[in-house]
């Protein structure tokens, strides 16, 4: 039984680090050795579920984060054109770094998402030419159309967060969050 568990945990940890960096593999191997020596099943499961990102994905996460920051900061500063334009460019470039160019094009240019893509990218274009209020309205509408399939997953995740989950389960909010309208 003990040897089987050691082999299973080692296999799971090895399988989840394929294609990852050497540092992640070394750290994960150390965690596997620790959990196998102490027979701590919970730490072995967390070690097996670690997600490894490539360097370009890490860069993309940073660029996307800066893009969201500039968009948020641009809206706080009464729709500053320059900040919104920088935020839009950084967000789209960061997204393409995270999921790759081919997947980005496949995501945005699916036949059933053409309306959403046109609103989102049209909003980006309108912000870039200098009409930030109209552009952000178009972008937000396009964003909700593009990512509406992810909202139930996000709400399900937020329901598990202690304070936010309690708020989402309140009687008035619960009915709205369960029956999200289709755009």
C-alpha positions in Angstrom: 0.0 0.0 0.0 2.7 2.5 0.9 4.8 1.8 -2.2 1.8 2.1 -4.4 1.0 5.5 -2.8 4.5 6.7 -3.3 4.5 5.6 -7.0 1.1 7.2 -7.6 2.1 10.5 -6.0 5.4 10.6 -7.8 3.7 9.9 -11.1 1.0 12.6 -10.5 3.6 15.2 -9.6 5.8 14.2 -12.6 2.8 14.3 -15.0 1.8 17.8 -13.9 5.3 19.3 -14.3 6.0 18.1 -17.9 6.8 21.1 -20.0 7.3 23.2 -16.9 10.5 24.9 -15.8 13.3 23.1 -14.1 12.8 25.2 -10.9 9.2 24.1 -10.7 10.1 20.5 -11.2 12.8 20.7 -8.5 10.4 22.4 -6.0 7.7 19.9 -6.8 10.1 17.0 -6.4 11.0 18.3 -2.9 7.3 18.6 -2.0 6.7 15.0 -3.2 9.6 13.7 -1.1 8.4 15.6 2.0 4.8 14.4 1.6 5.9 10.8 0.9 8.1 10.7 3.9 5.5 12.2 6.2 2.6 10.3 4.5 0.6 13.6 4.4 -2.0 13.0 1.7 -3.2 16.6 1.7 0.2 18.1 0.9 0.7 15.5 -1.8 -2.5 16.3 -3.5 -1.7 20.0 -3.4 1.7 19.2 -4.9 0.1 17.2 -7.7 -2.3 20.1 -8.6 0.3 22.8 -9.0 0.0 24.6 -12.3 3.2 25.5 -14.1 3.3 28.4 -16.4 5.8 29.0 -19.2 7.8 32.2 -19.2 5.7 33.8 -21.9 2.5 33.0 -20.0 4.0 34.7 -16.9 4.9 37.7 -18.9 1.4 37.7 -20.4 -0.1 37.6 -16.9 1.9 40.7 -16.0 1.0 42.5 -19.2 -2.7 41.7 -18.7 -2.5 42.8 -15.1 -1.0 46.1 -16.2 -3.7 46.4 -18.9 -6.5 46.0 -16.3 -4.8 48.4 -14.0 -4.5 51.1 -16.7 -8.2 50.5 -17.7 -9.3 50.8 -14.1 -7.1 53.9 -13.5 -8.3 55.5 -16.7 -11.9 55.1 -15.7 -11.3 56.5 -12.3 -9.6 59.5 -13.8 -12.8 60.3 -15.8 -12.1 58.3 -18.9 -8.6 59.5 -19.6 -8.0 58.7 -23.3 -4.3 57.9 -23.0 -4.7 55.5 -20.0 -7.6 53.7 -21.6 -5.8 53.3 -24.9 -2.7 51.9 -23.1 -4.9 49.6 -21.0 -6.7 48.3 -24.1 -3.5 47.5 -26.0 -1.8 45.9 -23.0 -4.9 43.8 -22.2 -5.2 42.4 -25.7 -1.4 41.8 -26.1 -1.3 40.1 -22.6 -4.2 37.9 -23.5 -2.4 36.7 -26.6 0.7 36.0 -24.6 -1.2 34.0 -22.0 -3.2 31.8 -24.4 -1.2 32.1 -27.5 -1.8 33.9 -30.8 -3.7 31.0 -32.5 -6.0 30.4 -29.6 -6.6 34.2 -29.3 -7.7 34.4 -32.9 -9.8 31.2 -32.5 -11.5 32.6 -29.4 -12.3 36.1 -30.9 -13.2 35.0 -34.4 -15.6 32.1 -33.8 -18.7 32.4 -35.9 -21.1 32.7 -33.0 -18.9 35.3 -31.3 -18.6 37.7 -34.2 -21.1 40.2 -32.8 -19.3 40.2 -29.4 -15.9 40.5 -31.0 -17.0 43.4 -33.2 -18.4 45.3 -30.2 -15.2 44.6 -28.1 -12.7 45.4 -30.8 -14.8 48.3 -32.1 -14.8 49.7 -28.6 -11.0 49.4 -28.5 -10.8 51.3 -31.8 -13.2 54.0 -30.7 -11.2 54.6 -27.6 -8.0 54.8 -29.7 -9.5 57.4 -32.0 -10.5 59.5 -29.0 -14.0 58.9 -27.8 -13.4 57.1 -24.5 -17.0 57.1 -23.1 -18.6 55.6 -26.2 -15.7 53.2 -26.7 -15.9 51.9 -23.1 -19.6 51.3 -23.4 -19.0 49.3 -26.5 -16.1 47.4 -24.9 -18.0 46.5 -21.8 -21.0 45.3 -23.8 -18.7 43.2 -26.0 -16.8 41.9 -23.0 -20.1 40.6 -21.4 -21.1 39.0 -24.7 -17.6 37.4 -25.2 -17.2 36.0 -21.6 -20.8 35.3 -20.7 -20.1 31.6 -20.7 -17.5 32.1 -17.9 -19.8 34.0 -15.5 -21.5 30.9 -14.0 -18.1 29.4 -13.3 -16.9 32.7 -11.7 -20.1 32.9 -9.6 -19.7 29.3 -8.5 -16.1 30.1 -7.4 -17.1 33.3 -5.6 -19.8 31.3 -3.7 -17.0 29.3 -2.1 -15.2 32.4 -0.8 -16.3 32.9 2.8 -17.7 36.5 3.0 -18.6 36.9 -0.7 -20.3 33.5 -0.8 -22.5 34.6 2.1 -23.4 37.8 0.3 -24.3 35.9 -2.9 -26.5 33.5 -1.0 -28.7 36.3 0.5 -32.3 35.9 -0.7 -32.5 38.9 -3.1 -29.1 38.5 -4.6 -29.3 34.7 -4.8 -32.2 34.8 -7.3 -30.4 37.3 -9.5 -27.0 35.5 -9.5 -28.6 32.1 -10.3 -30.7 33.4 -13.2 -28.2 35.6 -15.0 -29.8 37.2 -18.0 -28.5 36.2 -21.5 -27.3 39.2 -23.4 
